[in-house]
Amino acid sequence: MRFLSTPLVFLLCRLLHHPAGASPTPPRSPLKDQAVFTPADHQDAYDENGHNSSARQVSLALYTELEELARLVDITYCVSDTTGPGISEPFTCPSRCAEFPSLRLVTTFSTGALLSDSCGYIAVDHDRARLIVAFRGSYSLSNAIVDLSTIPQKYEPYQPPDDAGSSNVRTTRASDCKNCTVHTGFQKSWQNTRPYILDNLNTQLSLHPTYSVTLLGHSLGGAVAALAGLDLFSSLANATANAVDLTVTTFGEPRIGNAEFSHYLDDRFSLLPDSPSTTLTSSGDIRQKYRRITRLNDPVPLLPLTEWGYTGHGGEIFISSSLLPPPIAEVLHCVGDNDINCIAGQDSSIAASNEVRKRSATTRRSSGEDIITPMKREIEDVLAEPWGIPSRYKLWELFFAHRDYFWRLGLCMPGGDPFGGGKWRGGWKLDL
């Protein structure tokens, strides 16, 4: 069966996931009852430097911030390129807006309904002196997979005008990124959105020159947030002409470019292995300027495929639990661009090449089963019939994990997805 109707797929997956009589566990605070969780056994989890997993656990401060940012990025799914409830002033929406009474909406943006366009919002938080720019993921699973297969193109960083005289615009140009290529759709999406973001941020920083800037993105929106972060380093400054305090946090971000691009991003955000910001254990991890959150069994951070010339970058924080919200002991710092103790361990093409140089499999912790090899044929099916729904259930099962980051993301309704907390899995839709 190649083409299944949306209602039929929905009903099928409901039946597979929820036996008769099952009742949902209501969402709870991510820090409540943390003691009841039994952390997975990490005693044999070592990275290439000999650190065990207890040294990888994020600090309580960072965990708390990531949980909050997951809810903020969930609000982006109220912004639509065509129809939808939207976000209105002061900061009101059917989703989680009421959980952030100190936020004030600056603007929402939607550059169109094509895959090369973007949706999201900009908000200001006067209580915490910060500006928030959040990018939504893409709608349509099959379209997203097709888009992930696109041929890469040369990376084109932002170049400020030669006559930039505003106190909010740097006159120094971005460093060249030698031999860097990126996903064509991601770059086009950011280029289409960039004028809206830069104009609004320049205005807000003129009014609030000491405010920090927080960029957020889920799924394909994470890739746009990454490119935005690189450009904002080169285009924004506060009133004293110093660099803006900029932080990027992405959830389920796909691979953006080749190894040269990943190294360039690592360098810009001080994510190189010898950088102080990459120290595994420290309460100072809250100051890490790029957080790339990945999750067990989420295939999107492993797409586009390695053989297409793509690779991950640094700053990864791996959630090794399927619980919502995850126990803090299962939210772990990773080392380098492709730490096989993290999501890269579920890509056989990476794990195999690393095992030659690293410890044997008995001395490292596997992050989970290989999820890329069984997906390749399914991706080929989607590429062959991009408007159909994959008949294999495995692909859909994997993409459920793509929504589960602290809470279940992607549904604009009060409190977010009602099935997005606790151990009971349910409440999904066919979107990324």
Summary of the structure (lengths in Angstrom):
residues: 432
radius of gyration: 20.7
end to end distance: 22.8
largest distance: 67.4
contacts: 1450
relative contact order: 0.17
helix: 35%
strand: 16%
